[in-house]
Amino acid sequence: QLQLVESGGGLVQPGGSLRLSCAASGFTLDGYAIGWFRQAPGKEREGVSCISSNGGSTDYVESVKGRFTISRDNAKNTAYLQMNSLKPEDTAVYYCAVDWAPPLRCRLSSNEFDDWGQGTQVTVSS
């Protein structure tokens, strides 16, 4: 059975770091694009970052550029989102997702992605 399970969220102070993981089971991530999205209370889901199947293409929403880094380890069937210099506005539930038919370059659009994890809460607060 297909599963994407996020982990690594938690409570962190502003300026701190977290690394989110997205572990896949029931299928292999190799060959598919991965996206990280987030949704804060009262806000629409926002694309944060995406990475192509071979890691050659990445994209980030402007607000996280220079602070977040997406990566993947296909051998471990896991994707990651390293989040540094966290800000209170980064507080949200973070979701990973898989695009079964990715374009040449990944797209930061929720409509592009097909299957989603359950999310992990990230709270940035002093």
VENSULCOR-V336985 format. One record per residue. N is the residue number from 1. NEAR is the number of other C-alpha atoms within 8 Angstrom. Layout:
n:near
N:NEAR
N:NEAR
This chain:
n:near
1:4
2:7
3:9
4:14
5:11
6:15
7:9
8:9
9:11
10:9
11:8
12:13
13:9
14:11
15:8
16:9
17:10
18:11
19:10
20:12
21:12
22:13
23:11
24:13
25:10
26:7
27:6
28:9
29:12
30:8
31:7
32:12
33:15
34:13
35:15
36:13
37:14
38:12
39:11
40:10
41:5
42:4
43:6
44:6
45:9
46:8
47:14
48:12
49:13
50:16
51:17
52:15
53:11
54:8
55:9
56:7
57:9
58:12
59:10
60:11
61:10
62:5
63:4
64:9
65:8
66:5
67:9
68:10
69:8
70:12
71:9
72:10
73:8
74:10
75:5
76:5
77:13
78:13
79:13
80:11
81:12
82:11
83:12
84:10
85:9
86:14
87:10
88:9
89:5
90:9
91:11
92:11
93:11
94:13
95:13
96:14
97:14
98:13
99:13
100:8
101:6
102:11
103:6
104:5
105:8
106:13
107:8
108:13
109:7
110:9
111:5
112:9
113:12
114:9
115:8
116:10
117:12
118:8
119:11
120:12
121:10
122:13
123:12
124:14
125:9
126:5
